[in-house]
Amino acid sequence: MITAGVVGATGLVGRMMMQVLQERSFPVDRFHAYASRSSEGVEVVFNGHNHAVEIITPESFSKGMFLFGATSSELAEIWVPVALDAGAIVVDNSSAYRMAPEVPLVVPEVNADVLTGREQLVANPNCSTIQLAVALAPLAELATIEWISVATYQAVSGAGTPLLEELVRQEQGFDPGKEGIRYHRNVVTSIGPPEADGYCMEELKLMRELPRILGIRFPIYASTARVPVHTGHTEAVTVRFTSDLHPKQVLTALSTAPGIRISASGACPMDAEGMDDVIVDRIRTHPEDRRTLMFWVISDNTRKGAALNAVQIAEYLLRFRT
């Protein structure tokens, strides 16, 4: 008997987690939907049954249950220790535990082999990190990476329902509030306020998480922007290797790797919406330097960039039970 729950079940990622769990027939015998007090009394549907949203108490969790976290880091730092003390298994989508040395940071297509089945807590990487790791892992097998430059163009859904609703409001002709940011017909070149060194946290997440997942260190030059797109993160990637790469060699490696769909026609975020795979588009080597590879990476940020990756992690952990 498997008991599972989603913490943050009424949010954008929480709802997608429930959808993916159902689509992939994750073997749930008992299900719980947890959310904040503002959602008390709300019901969600899972596997054809209505479930009243529950408020977390010390008695909420039990040994061996699977919990999928879709809350802020601040909230995760409160409820995750309670769940671990109860013996639950947690896959957390927040950034609270991603850089903790004792907590695996996992993209299943890349480093599922770090999982032993004894883990109680596994961290889900940042959405922009996940899609880049999927695309880079097969390339790192071909040659040594010298450095990476990546510019991301991230959908507003990456910041959750409130920002998505604000974009829709602006699309309908309403101006942002006095302290608001204009997202409609605009590009915002910092996702959140920049730190003292000029980097925003979204850039630092990419730079810190990617080497952990790939298991190799190299300089990463990251720039992240918010764009007026509902769903789908787009990344322009340049990778410098220490040796030449042949385009056919690159294409073979990427097209045979798990979780990747190749495009050559100029893909867009709408193409990735609802898709499990990461799109790698317009692969090309620099005409004057065969060591430099350029391509685009596009992915559904709420799906593979959050919910699907978390469920895939749980599926791997489940294998150790059989």
VEXDREN-2710 file (C-alpha; in Angstrom, 1 decimal):
% VEXDREN-2710
k/r/px/py/pz
1/MET/0.0/0.0/0.0
2/ILE/1.5/3.3/-1.1
3/THR/0.4/6.6/0.5
4/ALA/1.3/9.7/-1.4
5/GLY/0.7/13.4/-1.0
6/VAL/1.4/16.7/-2.7
7/VAL/2.3/19.6/-0.5
8/GLY/1.2/22.8/-2.2
9/ALA/-1.5/20.9/-4.1
10/THR/-3.5/24.0/-5.2
11/GLY/-0.5/25.8/-6.8
12/LEU/0.6/25.6/-10.4
13/VAL/3.3/23.0/-9.9
14/GLY/1.3/21.1/-7.3
15/ARG/-1.6/20.7/-9.8
16/MET/0.8/19.5/-12.5
17/MET/2.3/17.0/-10.0
18/MET/-1.1/15.5/-9.5
19/GLN/-1.7/15.4/-13.2
20/VAL/1.7/13.7/-13.9
21/LEU/1.2/11.2/-11.1
22/GLN/-2.1/10.1/-12.7
23/GLU/-0.8/10.1/-16.3
24/ARG/2.1/7.9/-15.4
25/SER/-0.1/5.6/-13.2
26/PHE/2.1/6.1/-10.1
27/PRO/0.8/3.4/-7.8
28/VAL/-1.0/5.5/-5.2
29/ASP/-3.4/3.7/-2.9
30/ARG/-4.1/6.6/-0.6
31/PHE/-3.7/10.3/-1.6
32/HIS/-3.5/13.5/0.5
33/ALA/-3.5/17.1/-0.8
34/TYR/-1.8/19.6/1.5
35/ALA/-2.0/23.4/1.2
36/SER/-2.0/26.6/3.2
37/ARG/-5.0/27.7/5.4
38/SER/-6.2/30.0/2.6
39/SER/-7.1/26.8/0.6
40/GLU/-8.8/25.1/3.5
41/GLY/-12.1/23.6/2.3
42/VAL/-11.0/23.4/-1.3
43/GLU/-11.3/20.1/-3.0
44/VAL/-9.0/18.6/-5.6
45/VAL/-9.6/15.6/-7.9
46/PHE/-7.1/12.8/-8.0
47/ASN/-7.8/9.5/-9.8
48/GLY/-11.4/10.3/-10.1
49/HIS/-12.0/11.0/-6.4
50/ASN/-12.4/14.3/-4.6
51/HIS/-9.9/15.1/-1.8
52/ALA/-10.4/17.9/0.6
53/VAL/-7.2/20.0/1.1
54/GLU/-5.6/19.3/4.4
55/ILE/-3.6/21.6/6.6
56/ILE/-0.3/20.1/7.8
57/THR/0.0/19.0/11.4
58/PRO/2.6/16.9/13.2
59/GLU/0.3/13.9/12.7
60/SER/-0.1/14.5/8.9
61/PHE/2.7/12.3/7.7
62/SER/3.6/8.6/8.1
63/LYS/6.5/6.3/7.6
64/GLY/7.2/5.4/4.0
65/MET/4.7/7.7/2.4
66/PHE/5.8/9.6/-0.7
67/LEU/5.6/13.4/-0.5
68/PHE/6.0/15.8/-3.4
69/GLY/6.9/19.3/-2.4
70/ALA/5.6/22.3/-4.4
71/THR/6.1/25.1/-1.9
72/SER/8.4/28.0/-1.4
73/SER/11.8/27.4/0.2
74/GLU/10.7/29.1/3.4
75/LEU/7.8/26.8/3.8
76/ALA/9.8/23.7/2.8
77/GLU/12.3/24.5/5.6
78/ILE/9.3/24.1/8.0
79/TRP/7.4/21.1/6.7
80/VAL/10.2/18.9/5.3
81/PRO/11.9/18.3/8.7
82/VAL/8.5/17.3/10.1
83/ALA/7.9/14.8/7.2
84/LEU/11.4/13.4/7.6
85/ASP/10.9/12.9/11.3
86/ALA/7.8/10.9/10.6
87/GLY/9.7/8.7/8.2
88/ALA/8.2/10.0/4.9
89/ILE/10.1/10.1/1.6
90/VAL/10.3/13.6/0.2
91/VAL/11.0/14.9/-3.3
92/ASP/11.2/18.6/-2.9
93/ASN/10.9/21.1/-5.7
94/SER/12.0/24.2/-3.7
95/SER/15.6/25.4/-3.6
96/ALA/15.9/24.9/0.2
97/TYR/17.9/21.7/0.1
98/ARG/19.5/21.6/-3.4
99/MET/23.0/22.5/-2.3
100/ALA/23.0/20.4/0.9
101/PRO/25.9/17.9/0.4
102/GLU/23.9/15.1/1.9
103/VAL/20.9/15.6/-0.3
104/PRO/21.0/14.2/-3.8
105/LEU/20.1/16.7/-6.6
106/VAL/18.8/14.6/-9.4
107/VAL/17.8/14.7/-13.1
108/PRO/16.9/11.1/-13.7
109/GLU/18.1/11.0/-17.3
110/VAL/21.5/12.3/-16.1
111/ASN/22.4/11.1/-12.6
112/ALA/19.8/8.6/-11.3
113/ASP/22.7/6.4/-10.4
114/VAL/23.3/8.5/-7.3
115/LEU/20.1/7.1/-5.8
116/THR/20.5/4.1/-3.5
117/GLY/17.0/3.6/-2.3
118/ARG/17.9/4.7/1.2
119/GLU/17.2/8.4/0.6
120/GLN/14.5/10.1/2.6
121/LEU/15.0/13.5/0.9
122/VAL/15.8/14.2/-2.8
123/ALA/16.0/17.7/-4.2
124/ASN/14.4/18.6/-7.6
125/PRO/16.7/21.1/-9.5
126/ASN/15.6/24.4/-10.8
127/CYS/13.5/24.3/-13.9
128/SER/16.1/26.0/-16.1
129/THR/18.8/23.7/-14.8
130/ILE/16.9/20.5/-15.5
131/GLN/16.5/21.1/-19.2
132/LEU/20.1/22.2/-19.7
133/ALA/21.4/19.2/-17.8
134/VAL/19.4/16.8/-20.0
135/ALA/20.9/18.4/-23.1
136/LEU/24.5/18.7/-21.8
137/ALA/24.9/15.2/-20.3
138/PRO/25.3/13.3/-23.6
139/LEU/27.7/16.0/-24.9
140/ALA/29.9/15.8/-21.9
141/GLU/30.5/12.1/-22.8
142/LEU/31.9/13.2/-26.2
143/ALA/34.5/15.7/-25.1
144/THR/35.7/17.7/-22.1
145/ILE/33.7/20.9/-21.5
146/GLU/35.8/24.0/-21.2
147/TRP/33.1/26.5/-20.5
148/ILE/29.4/27.1/-21.1
149/SER/27.5/30.3/-21.8
150/VAL/23.7/30.3/-21.5
151/ALA/21.0/33.0/-21.8
152/THR/17.6/31.9/-20.6
153/TYR/14.2/33.4/-21.7
154/GLN/11.9/32.1/-19.0
155/ALA/8.1/32.0/-19.0
156/VAL/6.2/33.8/-16.3
157/SER/4.7/30.5/-15.0
158/GLY/8.1/29.8/-13.6
159/ALA/7.1/32.3/-10.8
160/GLY/3.8/30.6/-10.1
161/THR/0.1/31.5/-10.5
162/PRO/0.2/35.1/-9.2
163/LEU/2.6/36.2/-11.9
164/LEU/0.8/34.2/-14.6
165/GLU/-2.4/35.9/-13.6
166/GLU/-0.6/39.3/-13.7
167/LEU/0.6/38.7/-17.2
168/VAL/-3.0/37.8/-18.3
169/ARG/-4.2/41.0/-16.7
170/GLN/-1.7/43.1/-18.5
171/GLU/-2.5/41.3/-21.8
172/GLN/-6.1/42.4/-21.3
173/GLY/-5.0/46.0/-21.2
174/PHE/-4.5/46.6/-17.5
175/ASP/-1.4/48.4/-16.4
176/PRO/0.8/47.0/-13.7
177/GLY/0.4/48.5/-10.2
178/LYS/2.5/51.3/-8.9
179/GLU/5.2/48.9/-7.7
180/GLY/4.6/46.3/-10.5
181/ILE/6.7/45.2/-13.4
182/ARG/5.5/45.4/-17.0
183/TYR/5.8/41.8/-18.4
184/HIS/3.5/42.1/-21.4
185/ARG/5.4/43.0/-24.6
186/ASN/8.6/43.3/-22.5
187/VAL/11.7/41.5/-21.5
188/VAL/12.8/41.7/-17.9
189/THR/16.6/41.2/-17.7
190/SER/16.8/40.1/-14.0
191/ILE/14.6/37.4/-12.5
192/GLY/14.3/38.8/-9.0
193/PRO/16.6/41.5/-7.6
194/PRO/20.3/41.2/-8.4
195/GLU/22.6/40.3/-5.6
196/ALA/25.5/42.5/-4.6
197/ASP/27.7/41.0/-7.3
198/GLY/25.2/41.8/-10.0
199/TYR/23.9/38.2/-10.5
200/CYS/20.3/37.4/-9.8
201/MET/19.4/34.2/-7.9
202/GLU/18.1/32.4/-11.0
203/GLU/21.6/32.8/-12.6
204/LEU/23.3/31.6/-9.4
205/LYS/21.1/28.5/-9.2
206/LEU/22.1/27.5/-12.8
207/MET/25.8/28.1/-12.0
208/ARG/25.7/26.1/-8.7
209/GLU/23.4/23.3/-9.6
210/LEU/24.6/22.2/-13.0
211/PRO/28.1/21.0/-11.9
212/ARG/26.6/19.0/-9.0
213/ILE/24.3/17.2/-11.4
214/LEU/26.8/16.5/-14.1
215/GLY/29.6/15.7/-11.7
216/ILE/32.1/17.9/-13.4
217/ARG/33.2/21.5/-12.8
218/PHE/33.6/24.2/-15.5
219/PRO/32.9/27.9/-15.8
220/ILE/29.2/28.8/-16.5
221/TYR/28.3/32.2/-17.8
222/ALA/24.6/32.6/-17.1
223/SER/22.2/35.4/-17.9
224/THR/18.5/34.9/-17.2
225/ALA/15.5/37.0/-18.3
226/ARG/11.7/36.8/-17.9
227/VAL/9.7/37.0/-21.1
228/PRO/5.9/37.4/-21.8
229/VAL/5.4/33.7/-22.4
230/HIS/2.9/31.7/-20.4
231/THR/4.7/28.3/-20.5
232/GLY/8.0/27.1/-21.7
233/HIS/11.6/28.1/-20.9
234/THR/14.0/28.8/-23.9
235/GLU/17.8/28.8/-23.5
236/ALA/20.5/29.9/-26.0
237/VAL/23.5/27.7/-25.2
238/THR/27.1/28.0/-26.3
239/VAL/29.5/25.2/-25.2
240/ARG/33.3/25.3/-25.7
241/PHE/35.0/22.0/-25.6
242/THR/38.7/21.2/-25.4
243/SER/38.6/19.3/-28.7
244/ASP/36.8/19.5/-32.1
245/LEU/33.4/17.9/-32.5
246/HIS/31.9/16.7/-35.7
247/PRO/28.2/17.8/-36.2
248/LYS/27.1/14.2/-37.0
249/GLN/28.8/13.0/-33.8
250/VAL/26.8/15.6/-31.8
251/LEU/23.5/14.8/-33.6
252/THR/23.9/11.0/-32.9
253/ALA/24.7/11.6/-29.2
254/LEU/21.7/13.9/-28.7
255/SER/19.2/12.0/-30.8
256/THR/19.9/8.7/-28.9
257/ALA/19.9/10.2/-25.4
258/PRO/16.8/9.8/-23.2
259/GLY/14.4/12.7/-22.8
260/ILE/15.5/14.7/-25.9
261/ARG/13.7/15.6/-29.1
262/ILE/15.7/17.0/-31.9
263/SER/14.5/20.0/-34.0
264/ALA/16.2/21.8/-36.8
265/SER/13.4/24.2/-37.9
266/GLY/13.3/26.8/-35.2
267/ALA/11.2/25.6/-32.3
268/CYS/9.4/27.7/-29.8
269/PRO/8.0/27.4/-26.3
270/MET/4.5/26.5/-27.6
271/ASP/6.1/23.4/-29.2
272/ALA/7.2/22.2/-25.8
273/GLU/4.0/22.8/-23.9
274/GLY/2.7/19.5/-22.5
275/MET/5.7/17.6/-23.7
276/ASP/7.8/15.3/-21.5
277/ASP/10.9/15.7/-23.7
278/VAL/13.4/18.6/-23.9
279/ILE/13.7/20.1/-27.4
280/VAL/17.2/20.7/-28.6
281/ASP/17.0/23.0/-31.6
282/ARG/19.3/24.3/-34.4
283/ILE/22.5/22.5/-33.4
284/ARG/25.6/24.0/-35.1
285/THR/29.3/24.3/-34.6
286/HIS/31.0/27.6/-35.0
287/PRO/32.2/28.1/-38.6
288/GLU/35.6/29.2/-37.4
289/ASP/36.0/27.0/-34.4
290/ARG/34.9/23.3/-34.3
291/ARG/35.4/23.2/-30.6
292/THR/32.4/25.6/-30.0
293/LEU/28.9/24.2/-30.2
294/MET/25.7/26.3/-30.2
295/PHE/22.1/25.2/-29.9
296/TRP/18.7/26.1/-28.3
297/VAL/17.0/24.2/-25.5
298/ILE/13.3/24.5/-24.9
299/SER/11.2/22.7/-22.3
300/ASP/7.8/22.9/-20.5
301/ASN/9.0/24.4/-17.2
302/THR/6.0/23.3/-15.1
303/ARG/6.2/19.8/-16.5
304/LYS/9.7/18.5/-17.1
305/GLY/11.1/21.5/-15.3
306/ALA/9.3/20.6/-12.1
307/ALA/6.5/18.0/-11.8
308/LEU/7.6/15.3/-14.2
309/ASN/11.2/15.4/-12.9
310/ALA/10.0/14.9/-9.4
311/VAL/7.7/12.0/-10.3
312/GLN/10.5/10.4/-12.3
313/ILE/12.7/10.6/-9.1
314/ALA/10.0/8.9/-7.1
315/GLU/9.7/6.2/-9.7
316/TYR/13.4/5.4/-9.4
317/LEU/13.1/5.3/-5.6
318/LEU/10.1/2.9/-6.0
319/ARG/12.2/0.5/-7.9
320/PHE/14.2/-0.3/-4.8
321/ARG/11.0/-1.5/-3.1
322/THR/10.4/-4.3/-5.6
END
